[in-house]
Amino acid sequence: MEYQEIIDRKKKIVTSAIKAIPDPIIADVKKRYAQKCKRSVQYFERAKQVIPAGLEHNLGLLHPYPLTMKTASKASIWDIDENEYVDYMMAGGPIILGHKFPQLDEKVIALIENYGPSTGLTCESEILCAEEIAKHMPSVEMVRFLASGTEADMLAVRVARAYTGKKKIIKIAGSYHGWSDQFLLSSDYPGTGNAHASGIPQDSYAHTIELMPNDFEGLYRLFEENRDKDGIAAIIAEPTGGHAGTFPNHPDWNKTLRKVCDEFGALLIFDEVITGFRLALGGGQEYYNVLPDITILGKIITHGYPSCGAVAGSREIMSVCHPGGTHGKKAFTGGTLSANPISTTAGYYSIKYIEEYGAIDKASDYGDRITNKLNELFATRKDLPFFAYNIRSIIHVETACPSGAFLVSKDIDSQLAEQKRRAKAAEDIYMALLDQGVLMLGDCKRMYTCMQHDDASLKKTLNAWENVLSMIPVEG
Ligand SMILES: Cc1ncc(COP(=O)(O)O)c(C=O)c1O
């Protein structure tokens, strides 16, 4: 689906009345779910005693109870009560070969048997994994591994500042670049600023400038305004648009970011935590044909094994990183378990297998199929403005609450109240899908696919959606 159609259809949803599953029906669904998921309910009660809010993973914020999982295989996942789900969470993005991919697991087990988890000294897998990334990603010559995407985001901007000698970073509102102080700014809803900010001093945002998605004029204005101040060190952006395309990029946006960075001597940072090795072997930069100066990689390069982030780029820029080095232009780079042998072994073989099995194209073909089929299904209900769009294996399904359509500028409170009403209707739909055995990504409306989603997954997913749509009263 083209950019303009996506934007228009999101706007249509937020300007139409909310289409929701009536409360008595959703109450029955919740009752049935609590019956089916008795042990998950018990685990949740137990977890609440020792874990704040009863859960650690914000991907699993499922209402009314988060599921506790038992096992996973290929494109399916089973909860502790033995209920089976077609999984579209894919651990939040990293799984593309399918769950428990035996060839990969064998390599990691062999590494542990031979080497143990970590020695603190160099292991060959670090070099192999870095070589593999550099082989595929067009802008990459060197790679520095870290423990998470959040850490990689933090290092990337430190490198950009050390390299350019400038301080300010432009962050596109509605993007998520991890949970460090400087980046928890309008992460979900553009314009909401520091709504996540308890515990974060206002000063932490002193050098982060928020820019609305696709604001071409604002982009140039910010560079002009900061020309004589500290200057802009970098723009950080997801090449799809924020949260892997929830706020889709205008087709000219990435090229414009590249151009303006070149004009003003700033660096372009692509956060490819989701898009790297999912959109293409060369990531979003290959798929959109726009090369960043710095690339951030995350969980997909370990295919779900803990724990990985990486910052990558040209030899010249990456030479700024230095373990412990603080003299001159060096950026202190640390992390006891960074580049640990388990992560880098998993990384090296994941990339090899993703290439060997054609995982990206297979997951992407299924992404196209499920998106088309969902749109055919939605078209049978003319009274519902629902629609789906995909960027290869990243699928967005919009029902009641298309977050990308909420660009909050003024009157934040009333817009957030409307967003909350809509989010409840969307959550009910996802709850009903879960009850039908389809697991989407937490509260959001995203689905990730892997190369092992098949005809059976498609059939089960479409049946579930058909049943859920039938719960929403027909109007007109
Ligand atoms: C684009 C993007 N950047 C950074 C992160 C943070 O990565 P991590 O959760 O490994 O810290 C995420 C997490 O989903 C992400 O989607």
The ligand as an SDF file (V2000), in Angstrom:
LIG
                    3D

 16 16  0  0  0  0  0  0  0  0999 V2000
   14.0700    0.5570   16.6960 C   0  0  0  0  0  0  0  0  0  0  0  0
   14.4890    0.1000   18.0460 C   0  0  0  0  0  0  0  0  0  0  0  0
   15.5900    0.6180   18.6110 N   0  0  0  0  0  0  0  0  0  0  0  0
   16.0320    0.2190   19.8190 C   0  0  0  0  0  0  0  0  0  0  0  0
   15.3530   -0.7370   20.5360 C   0  0  0  0  0  0  0  0  0  0  0  0
   15.8430   -1.1450   21.9050 C   0  0  0  0  0  0  0  0  0  0  0  0
   16.4240   -2.4040   21.8530 O   0  0  0  0  0  0  0  0  0  0  0  0
   16.5700   -3.2720   23.2300 P   0  0  0  0  0  0  0  0  0  0  0  0
   15.1860   -3.6460   23.6290 O   0  0  0  0  0  0  0  0  0  0  0  0
   17.4290   -4.4280   22.8280 O   0  0  0  0  0  0  0  0  0  0  0  0
   17.2320   -2.3870   24.2150 O   0  0  0  0  0  0  0  0  0  0  0  0
   14.2040   -1.3190   19.9900 C   0  0  0  0  0  0  0  0  0  0  0  0
   13.4580   -2.3550   20.7280 C   0  0  0  0  0  0  0  0  0  0  0  0
   12.4720   -2.8960   20.2830 O   0  0  0  0  0  0  0  0  0  0  0  0
   13.7490   -0.8870   18.7190 C   0  0  0  0  0  0  0  0  0  0  0  0
   12.6360   -1.3880   18.1650 O   0  0  0  0  0  0  0  0  0  0  0  0
  1  2  1  0
  2  3  1  0
  2 15  2  0
  3  4  2  0
  4  5  1  0
  5  6  1  0
  5 12  2  0
  6  7  1  0
  7  8  1  0
  8  9  2  0
  8 10  1  0
  8 11  1  0
 12 13  1  0
 12 15  1  0
 13 14  2  0
 15 16  1  0
M  END
$$$$
